Amino acid sequence: MGDSLERLGSEAESGLESSMKEELCMEIDPPFKENVATAEDWRKALNKVVPAVVVLRTTACRAFDTEAAGASYATGFVVDKRRGIILTNRHVVKPGPVVAEAMFVNREEIPVHPIYRDPVHDFGFFRYDPDAIQFLSYEEIPLAPEAACVGLEIRVVGNDSGEKVSILAGTLARLDRDAPHYKKDGYNDFNTFYMQAASGTKGGSSGSPVIDWQGRAVALNAGSKSSSASAFFLPLERVVRALKFLQDGWDSFGNKWLAVTIPRGTLQVTFLHKGFDETRRLGLQSETEQMVRHASPAGETGMLVVDSVVPGGPAHKHLEPGDVLVRLNGEVITQFLKLETVLDDSVDQEIDLLIERGGTSLTVKLLVQDLHSITPNYFLEVSGAVIHPLSYQQARNFRFTCGLVYVTEPGYMLSRAGVPRHAIIKKFAGEEISQLDDFILVLSKLSRGARVPLEYISYMDRHRSKSVLVTVDCHEWYAPPQIYTREDSPGLWTAKAALPPGSLLLSSVNGGTNDLAFETAESTTNEVGIIEHVNQGNNKEWADGCTSMETNYGHATEEPHFQEELSVKTKKRRVEEDSSANGIIISDCSIHKLGEEKSKEERSLENTGFSEDLGTSAANASVAEQVIEPTLVMFEVHVPPSCMLDGVHSQHFFGTGVIVYHSQSMGLVAVDRNTVAISVSDVMLSFAAFPVEIPGEVVFLHPVHNYALVAYDPSALGVAGASVVRAAELLPEPTLRRGDSVYLVGLSRSMQATSRKSIVTNPCAALNIGSADCPRYRATNMEVIELDTDFGSTFSGVLTDEHGRVQAIWGSFSTQVCINVLNHCCVR
């Protein structure tokens, strides 16, 4: 099924081991007419089947449950022409919001809407308007699960490898294969047999009909193994049952689509079919085996054994892995179909199980739970994050209790704090979180810009809780928190506000720094020349920073990337003197070549330990270092994914800036544009002079030169902080000449000041940065300064004279370096 199908099998993004990859495709082989089906029989069958097979193009608008957001293609086929029902796989229909269209063989395209996806098994249904098909004559494909048998020649008809119509042949080899295991943190089918044939299907064939020579569907193509030609087909018995419920519902509602409830029961237990040789090793008594063989159909080879039990489920502390199921409600059960039939017919009722555990017979009475009650149909979206109750599918994968607060997609706010996908939130702002309503209640009490602790656990390290500091969005990069709920009758998801009116988060305004930066800039123009730059960039940058953006989570994975950009720098440090800004020297420096795949975060993380490596300490610090240190600021910049504009190549940046203006009402910091690349950013400032971190606001980005100005609120420093933080003394004249001595002073990531004396080797080197593949900002019309020695490619700061007066900024430039993926050689 293309991309999303490949999530079950050959998906490149999933990173599964090749042995675990199971791609979905289609296969074909002559169905058999008592083993003598002729070519003419197959031709007639295919002529009838092909018009009813459709190509499905789906876009998952949001990550949800087991599926990521993205675009994919797959296959489906018409099983009810009058009502307009298309059968395909669950991982094609998807459990979350999806936009889909079907294309028939004559290229007619129609929108389709999901009406059902099974919580466990890999099948689902789309609906469409039959009257929308105007030019094609087609018939529905009948379902005949009883026709499947070993040796049956079959054809798989579908969109194999994106070829629209592909016909693959095969012969059913097994009817009792274990359900394929696709991912440890994604969708997997269980508690059912699968069929197997060597048909060599690939991505795009998910949902293809597996037909016999009479044109009947005997199975549904679901997955394949990339390391061999094996393909896996889902039996159709439970599909037929679900289709009957949908058809009866459509008829009873007066030929209209309304929500239909299909009863599904569960014990939250995974069973496996084990042969009698294995059950004997588990302690099955010989008398029990003899009784089961006698009561079972001829040819029965094993029994159902408990493989896993979900914590908190009906069977928790009653059943254990290794228990052998003997009877269910007094009847010998050795097949999944009988087991599921009893469970589906006994929702909210008690059933009796006779099991053997280590050779001892036990009778257990359990309450059958409604499977739909532990399958979420709603989610919370906040700052791009998708959060919902933990589903049965993922609870089974992770061995957690159903209903916990589960992060499907961390979005901007949570990923900025380091919360990963698949995290389970346990505490938020100091309060216990056991369900989604608890999280929403805490969120409603927080104001914009609040920084609160969050505690979570991960299935990969389930016994260790991790704590992070979450910053509630200061800006309105995203819409207010909303709850999306699935409506099965129209096949759509409806949105409503998650927070009650008057909530602090809704009523609070942006942190106040914005208003401060601009109002103060207008009122203090005469205080310092640099303010003119603030005013010039005021309207444009403010508009850029506050324009509302739509969030797009969709991503197509069909196009390969033939080259990758990496973050590198030239060996020589270069510094620019720019005296055009009312006498302010904004020096720009060494050329950092930042690519699309690597952020400045990686570059800056190497800074940790500068003071140790260079042996610099307070005792032997230069005068220039001691003077300039209180004016240095460490930047941490986050760009929301919804605001990746103007060719910005990363979401996370680090860098060092220098305070150029500081008063009681406003402070301004100058920094290079490779640290603050775009105004729609969340900027956090850490001051070398005082241990505090406060937000900043981008107030000016020079359109062609490599510097930006960021404003901050001095009152946020407190009385003690404001008294020690100060602005640097700027020295625009005299300009630097060849042979002049300068001091290179900056901060490491550990906030340690470091300095080195250097000699200017070229005061007016021409800067020439080539265009990037993706159009984006690049510094132009500039001259830079070259030094004889520097601190290497991971250092940034300022150039000063021996008295600590700033003569230039030692920043970084953004350019692109491509890498040849064949030999990994850098090509500049």
HUHUTA-V821943 format. One line per field, one symbol per residue. ss: DSSP state (H for helix, E for strand, L for the rest). A space follows every 10 residues. Layout:
ss->???
This chain:
ss->LHHHHHHHLL LLLLLLLLLL LLLLLLLELL LLLLLLLLHH HHHHHHHHHH LLEEEEEEEE LLLELLELLE EEEEEEEEEE LLLLEEEELH HHHLLLLEEE EEELLLLLEE EEEEEEELLL LLLEEEELLH HHLLLLLLLL LLELHHHLLL LLEEEEEELH HHLLLEEEEE EEEEEEEELL LLLLLLLLLL LLEEEEEELL LLLLLLLLEE ELLLLLEEEE EEEELLLLLE EEEELLHHHH HHHHHHHHHH HHLLLLLLLL LLLLEELLEE EEEEEHHHHH HLLLLHHHHH HHHHHLLLLL LEEEEEEEEL LLLLLLLLLL LLLEEEEELL EELLLHHHHH HHHHLLLLLE EEEEEEELLE EEEEEEELEE HHHHLLLEEE EELLEEEEEL LHHHHHHHLL LLLLEEEEEL HHHHHHHLLL LLEEEEEELL EELLLHHHHH HHHHLLLLLL EEEEEEEELL EEEEEEEEEE ELLLLLLLLL LEEEEEELLL LEEEEEELLL LLLHHHHLLL LLHHHHHHHH HHHLLLLLLL HHHHHHHHHH HHHHHHLLLL LLLLLLLLLL LLEEELLEEL LLLEEELLLL ELLELLLLLL EEELLLLLLH HHHHHLLLLH HHHHLLLLLL LLHHHHHHHH HEEEEEEELL HHHLLLLLLL LEEEEEEEEE EELLLLEEEE ELLLLLLLLL LEEEEEELLL LLEEEEEEEE ELLLLLLEEE EELHHHHHHH HHHHLLLLLE LLLLLLLLLL EEEEEEELLL LLEEEEEEEE EEEEEELLLL LLLLLLLLLL LLEEEEELLL LLLLLLEEEE LLLLLEEEEE LLEEELLEEE LLLLLEEL
